[in-house]
Amino acid sequence: MASQIISSRLLLLALPVLACVFPCSCHARATDNNGARIRGMFVFGSSLVDNGNNNFLKNSIAKADFLPYGIDFPSGPSGRFTNGKNVIDLLCDQLKLPLVPAFSHPSTQGRKIIHGVNYASGASGILDDTGSRAGNAISLNQQLRNFEEVTLPDLEAQMGFRRRELLPEFLFVVGTGGNDYSFNYFLRQSTANASLEVFTANLTKILSGRLQPDGDGQPTRTPWMHSSVEQGSSPLQCSLEVLGRYTTSSCCEVMALNRGGNGVLCKKEGKACEDRNSHVFFDGLHPTEAVNIQIATKAYNSNLTSEVYPINVKQLSMF
């Protein structure tokens, strides 16, 4: 049997949370998107990349299924924690992929999953108990189980191929980390990093276990990629410099703790600013679509090693 090589790569997006991209590439068949070999995405993480999973959770206050969230999204409020599209949506646009459906939506099964699934849950984190103060959240480990135990068997049935043949055509994205520090003020960074390493090891194990070539194939190689703005440096620096006008205030009306709010989420049916393209933050924590556009664009096609290293997502998709 011809040997195959599995590639895994890590991308840290320029946001105040951690975001990782793991593409697996070995003789992928899908090459319709301007030479790109990406059929779709599987997305894990927290509210930065949640596109509606929390809508279906009981006893969760981390929801964005009401105005003014989605005020600029084509179908209105969807569960995305921003005024329009999030980073994942914009990467899908760049890769000419359809928007990825939320795992928890009842219709996300059958042919709906052939371009990937989004498992992300607002308020979740690297640690299983992160976000418990916000009520229900789907932990990162549970998201991984949903991928392996529910989606993969369905995907095999729909596509008529084994997972080892299918998974190399997908991009694996993880956006998480910020909530671990927000909800666990005294959390040591080493603890969160160790937990993230366990998660990524489990994900890699699932992928490599399914994709490892039979016989004496070549070993797995694992180059990593990341962007320049990480925790501990200057989050959103590029966006702050470009937008410039409103860098700390939220665009939507956020209720303070002493007024019955949580100091983060938009007030339900509350007001939103008109000049949303001039704001960095839509609510008390999450970026506007204008910022998401900048981040996704840089991740996709920047050639600056200070922004994406060693290659950008566009180059990655050609492998």
Secondary structure, 3 states (H helix, E strand, C coil): CCCCCCECCCCCCCCCCEEEEEECCCCCCCCCECCECCCEEEEEECCCCCECHHHHCCCECCCCCCCCCCCCCCCCCCCECCCCCCHHHHHHHHCCCCCCCECCCCCCCHHHHCCEEECCCCCCCCCCCCCHHHECCCCHHHHHHHHHHHHHHHHHHHHCCCHHHHHHHEEEEEEECHHHHHHCCCCCHHHHHHHHHHHHHHHHHHHHHHHCCCCCCCCCECCCCEECCCCCCCCCHHHHHHHCCEEEEECECECCHHHCCCCCCECCCCCECCCHHHEEECCCCCECHHHHHHHHHHHHHCCCCCCEECCCHHHHHCC
